[in-house]
Amino acid sequence: MTSDTAAPPRDGTGSKLKQAITGPLLFLFILGDVLGAGIYALMGTLSKDVGGALWAPLLLALLLALLTAGSYAELVTKYPKAGGAAVFAERAYKVPLVSFLVGFSMLAAGVTSAAGLSLAFAGDYLGTFIDVPPVPAAIVFLALVACLNARGISDSLRSNVVMTIIELSGLVIVIVTVAVMMGGGGGDVSRVGAFPAEANPALTTLSAAIVAYYSFVGFETSANVAEEVREPRKVYPRALFGSLATAGVVYVIVALASSIALPASELSDSSGPLLAVVAATGVPIPDWVFSIIALVAVANGALLTMIMASRVTYGMAEQRLLPRLLGKVLPNRKTPWTAIVATTVVAMLLTLVGDVGTLAETFVLLLLFVFISTNVAVLVLRKDRVEHEHFRVWTFVPVLGVASCILLLTQQSGQVWLYAAVLLAVGAVLYFVARATRGRDRTDSGTSAS
């Protein structure tokens, strides 16, 4: 991979914002986004598909994620003021409906992810402290998240560092306790290569990669802070690829540890699989300690996701891409309350699906559309020259990125396609409602002027 030069300012941002984000801070920002709640929730779901070979779909998902990350590295360093995939789509295709659907797919993916995380929160991790039905508990959890969101919760870099350390500490506990278990002669190493009976390892791994992919997404949100990064051309690619590689190594080790500690049948029966792994090691760590860490990781992921979803909704309403009603803010708090209410209600409805795995797959499907758009945009925008140096990915990388996304799309079930289609159909309806409203506003203002 090379740098595409065309002389210029030092960083190409021309920004009024302070470039306060250094390489290490950006690395932790992306790592915190990626190394979130997915791995705490999905290990049991993966074990249903691949048995003890949990590491295989995670490793494949990492390789596939790195392809699209290459496209983000080029576009973010080329357009460091860009706001993400929707803006890249607008530059590349110049078709308002396409850029809207890309942005709405990001929004819908975020709401779907929050619904899945709320179910993970309400499962065995919460069950350590209180026995309540998962769906009602998930709905109450989302209501509390909405209240925090409405108060103006900020995802500052400092708090992100703290949350990343907490999330990482839980995974370290899993690794260390299983190592102690093995040192005492416990566990079964042979399980790490055991696929389910009569399963085709290659096809099974590919099918499970769609769920494993959920654990690596989050890196795409870093495009939103590119304008505040010092020397993004140098810093962004290193932080992006470094954080994904770090998360991948940690995930694979946790996967190996989980398979060694417990058989797939027991992992798949738990909605708090890593808690079950720690308990199986016999290391005297109280369940409540690990459960609190897991709950913090899940809650933080859900909160950040809903903050993102509500702000995207608000921004699209401000641009008249969604009905203006969704752009209202609280007078004192200055938070987008109607957008918060709307996204929270949708997330609550999605919890009725009741299956974290299905919601994770729907989230990934929606995000795959975004990633296809971004990979194609890299190639389309190659003709657009800029006056500063930027990262340039090898041409075959976005091509393989598109192919990998299409490959993952073929692994989705009809049910997941239906959920995604319904969400996108709602978006299309809202888009045309917003256009009709905008046209009527222009007519009214023209009449008033005359």
N, C-alpha and C positions, 0 to 999 in steps of 0.2 A: 504494500500500500504506500502511496506516495503523497506528496504535497503538490497541489495544483497552484502554480504561482502566476500572479499578474500584478505585481508591484504594490505598494500600498501602505494604508495605515497599519499600525502595529497589530491591531486585533480585528479591525473591520467592523466593530460594533457601532461606533458613532453614537454611543448611548449616553443619555442623561443620567442613567442610574449608576450608582457606585459599583465598580467591579471589585466586590469584597470576597467573592468565593474563590478560594485557592484550590489547588489540586487535591490535597488531602480532604478538605471539606466537601468537595464535589464527589470524591470517591465514597465518603461516608453517606452523603445524601442519596446517591444512587444505590449503594449497598443496603441502606435502610429501607428504600422503596422495594427492592427486589427480595431482600432477606426478611420478608414479612411473615404474615400469618399463614400463607399457603402451605408451607411445609408442615406446620403444626396440625393442619386440618386434613391433608390429602394422603398421608402415608397409608392410612387404612384403605382408602379408595383405590390406590395403586396396587395394593396387595391383592385385591380381588381380581385384578387383570393379569398381573405378572407373577403372582406367588411371592417367592423370596427374592427374585431378581429385581428388586426395587431400583437398584442403581442404573439398570439399562435404559428405561425410558427417561430418567433424569439426565443421563449423559447425552442421549439423543436430543432431548429438548434444549439442552445447553448449546449444542452445536447449531441447531436450527435458529435459536435466539440470536446467536452471534452473527448470523448472516444479515438479519434485519438490523441489528445494532450497527453494522458497518454502514448501512444506508443512512441511519440517523446521524452517525458521526460525520458523514460528508455534508448532509443538508444543514445540520446545526452549525457546523463551522463555516459553511458557505453563507448561511443566512442567520447569523447569531442573534438577530432581533426577532426571528420568527417565533410564532407561538405554538408550533407543533404541527401534527399531521394535516390538520385542516388548512393551515396556511400554506404548507407545501403543496397540497392539492390545488389550492386556489391559484398559486403561481404556475403550476404545471399544466393544469387542464382548463382553467378559466371558464369553468361551467359551474354556476352558483349551486345547482342542485347536487352536483357531485361533491363539492367541498362541504356542503351542508351535511350530506349523508355520512361523510367521513367524520366530521365533528360529532354528529349525533351518535354514530357508532361508538365513539370514545365515551360519550355520555352514558349511553345504554350499557356499555360494558362495565363502567364504574358502578352503576346502580345494581347490576346483576352481581358483581363481585361483592358489594356490601351486603347483599342478601345472603350470599353464601357464607360470608364471614360471620354474620349474625347467627346463623345456624350453628357454625362451629363454636362460637362463644357460648351458645345455649346448650351445648352437648355435655360430654363427660367432664370437661374442664370446669364448667360452672357447677356440674353435678357433685363435685368434690365438696361444695359448700352448701348447696341447696338442691333439693329434688323437685324440679318443675318440668312441665311439658315443654319440649324444645321450641315449637312454633310460637306459642304465646310469649315465651321468654325472649325469643328473637325479636318479636315485634316491640316489646317493651324496651329492649336494648336499643333498637333503632330510634325509638322515640327519645331516649336519653341522649343518644348521639346527636339527634336533631337539635335538642335544647343546647347542647354544648356548641354546636355549629352556629346556632343563632346568636350566641353570646360573642361570637367573633374569635373562635379558636384559631390560633396561628401555628402553622407548621414551620417554625423557625429552625434554622440550622442547628442551633444549640440544643433544642429539645429533640431534634431528630437524632443527634449524636447519642443522647441519653437513651432514647428508645431503641436505637440500633444495638447498643451495648446490652440492654435488657434482653432483646430478642436473641442475640448471639449467645448470651450466657445460658439460655435454656437449651440450645443445641449443643453447647459444650458439655452441659450436664449429661445429656444423652450419651455423648461419645465417651466421656470419662467413666460413667457408671457401667457401661457395657465393657469397657476395657478392664475395669475391676472385676466384673463378672467372669470374663475370659481368663483373667489371671488366677481366679479361684477354680478354674476347670469347668465353668458353666458355659452355656450357650451352645449353638450348633452352627459351625462355619459352613457346613455343606449346604445349608439353606440358601446361601447367597446366589447360587446358580440354578436353583430349582424353580422352573416354570410350572404352571399347572399341568396336570396330566392331559395328554392329547392336544396340548396347545402348540401352535407353530410359533417358536420363539421370535422370529423376525416380525411376523404380522402382529403378534401380541404386543411386542415392544412398540411398534409403530402406533397401534391403537391406543396404548396407554400414554404415549408421548403427548397426546392432546390434553390430557389432564396434567401431566408433569409440566407442560409448557406454562401452566398457570403460576407455577412457583418461580418462574424467571421473568415474567412481565412486570412492569413497573419502571423499567429503565427509560421507556418512552416519555415519561413525565418530566425527565430532566431537561427536555427541550425548552421547557417553560422558564428555566433559570439561566439559560445560555447567555442572556444579555448582561448578567451580573457576574460572569466568570472572567477571571483575569486570563488573558491570552487563551481564549477558547480553542484556537487552532491547535495548540500544543496540549493543553490541559484536558479538554473534553474527551478526545479519543482514549487517552491513557486511563482516565478515571472510569470511563464507560466499560472498556474491555476488561480492565483490572477488577472492577466490582463484580461483573458477571462471572469471571473466572473464579474469583474468591467464593462467591455464592455457590458455584457449581461444585467446587472441591468440598465445601462444607456439606452440601446436600448429599453428595455421593457417599461421604463418610457416615453421615447420619443414616442413610439408607442401608448401608452395609451393617451398621450397628443394630438397626431395628430388626433386620432379617436374622441376625445371629441371636438376638435376645428372645424373639418370639416367632412362632410359626405363623404363616400367612393367615390361617383361619382365625387366630386370636387377634391379629392386627386388624383384619377386615371387620371384625365385630365391634370395634371401638370407635367412637366419635372423638376420642382423645387419645389417638394411638401412641403418641410419644410419652404421654403420662403412663400408659400401660407398659411401655418399654422400660421406663425408669423403675416402675414398681416390680417388674419381672427380674431385675438385676439383683434384688435383695439388698442393695445399698441403702442404708437408713436415711433417706431423704424424704421428709414428710410430703405426702401428696399435695398438701396445700401450697408448699413452696413452688413446686414446678407448675401447679395449676395457675397460680398468680402470674408467673412469668408468661405462660401461654395466653392467659386472658388479657394481659397487658399488650402482648404482641397482636392478638386478634383485634382488640378494641382500637388500638392505634391504627391498624390497617384500615378498619372500617371507618374511623373518623376521618383519616386523611382522604380516603376514597370519596366519602360523602361531601367533604369540603370541596374537592376537585369537581365532583359531579354538579353540585349546586352552583359553583362559580362558572362552570362551562355553560350551564343552563342560563344563568343570569347574563353572561356575555353574549350568548346567541340571541337572547331577547333584546338586549341593547342594540344589537346589529339588525334587529327586525327579522331575524331568521326563525325565531319562535315568537309566539304571541306576547305582546307587551306586558300582559298581566304577570308574566314570570320575571319581570324586571323590577318589581317593587322591592323597596328596602325599608328596614326598620328605621324610624327617624333618629333614634339615639344611638343604637348599636351600629347602624350603617351596614347591616348584613342583609343579604337577599332572601327575605323570609318566605316569599311565595315560591322561589326556586327550591328552597330547603324543604318546604312542605311538600311540594310536588314530587321531588326526587325521593323523599322519605316514604311517601305513600306508595310509590311504585315499588320501592325496595321491600316494603312490608307485604305487598301483594305477591311478590316473587318468593317470599319465604314459604308461601303455601305450597310451593313445589316440594319442599321438605327434604331435598336431597342435595347435599353439598357438591357431590360429583357432577350432577347434571347442571347445576348453576355454574360451576367452574368451566365446564365444557361450553356452555352458552357464552360465557364471558370471553373465552378464548376464540370462539367462532367470530364474534363481533370484532375482536381485536385483530383477527387475521385479515378481515377486510381492510382495516386501517393500515396494516403492515404491507399488504399488496399494493395499496395506493402509494405508500411511501417508497417502496422499492422501485415501482415504475416511475415515480416522480424524479428519482435520482437520474435515471436514464434520459427522461424528457428534458430535464433542466441542465443537462451537460452542455447544451448550446448557449446557455445563459452565463456569460462571463462576469466575474466580479473583480473589483479592484483590490483584492487582498488575498494573501495566501490562505488556503484552506485544505483540510484533509480530503484526500480523494481515494475512494475505495476501488479495488480492482473491479472492472466491469462485470466479470462473471459472478461477483458476490451478490449484487441485487438481482441478477437473473436467477441464481440459485435460491435467493430469498423468496422470489415470487413462486418458484417451483415448490419450495418447501411449504409455503403457506397453502398452496393448492393441494399438496399432498396431505397436509393435516386436515384440510376441509373435507377431503374424501372419507376421513375416518369418523366424521360426526354422524350421530344417529338422526333419524327423521324427527324425533321428538325435539332434539336440540335445534335443528333447523326451523322447526315450527315456532319455538320460543323466540328465536332471533328474528324470524320473519314478522311476527306480531309486533315486536318492539320497533323494527324499522318501518313497518306500516304506520304505526302511531306517529313516528317521526315525520314521515312523508305528509300525513294529514296535517300535523302541526305546521309544517313548512308552508303548505298551501293556504292554511288559515292565516298565517302570518303575512303572506304575500297579499292575500285579499284585503286584510286589515290595513296593510301599508298603502295599497292602492286607494282604499277608501279615504285614508287620512290625507293623501295627496289631493284627492278630489275635493275634500272638505276645505282644505287650506286654500286651494285655488279659488273655490267659490267665495270664501271669506275675503280673499284679497281683491276679487273683482267687486 
